Amino acid sequence: VQLVESGGGLVQAGGSLRLSCAASGRAFSSYDMGWFRQAPGKEPEFVGAMGWRGGTTYYADSVEGRFSVSRDNANNMGHLQMNSLKPEDTAVYYCAAKWGASPSYYTYSNHRAYDNWGQGTQVTVSS
């Protein structure tokens, strides 16, 4: 499955952005979808994920209550709604997909479990 992110940009602290992930190729509805972010010189950091059925979601503690993952399998789209943004949310954001599996926080949050990645979109939050 091929993934393309969009929706990044520059926003002031406290603002909102909605990232989108367009999928093409094999059936997106069979893939778990994750969102990760990476700041310069750091490892990819888990942000949130949603299972292939759309019912199970997991979030990193740092974004719980502020970010929300959703997906529209009929249109092969995933979204990351980001509210109450903070300067420390600044990073390149990636959507990723892996073949659907039994949900667990460990497998959904482990970036090494994902084998399909988008090109990333920059999010910059100014103070």
Secondary structure, DSSP 4 states (H G I P E B T S, - for coil): -EEEEE--EEEETT--EEEEEEEESS-GGGEEEEEEEE-TTS--EEEEEE-TTS--EEE-TTTTTTEEEEEEGGGTEEEEEE-S--GGG-EEEEEEEEE-----HHHHH-GGG--EE---EEEEEE-
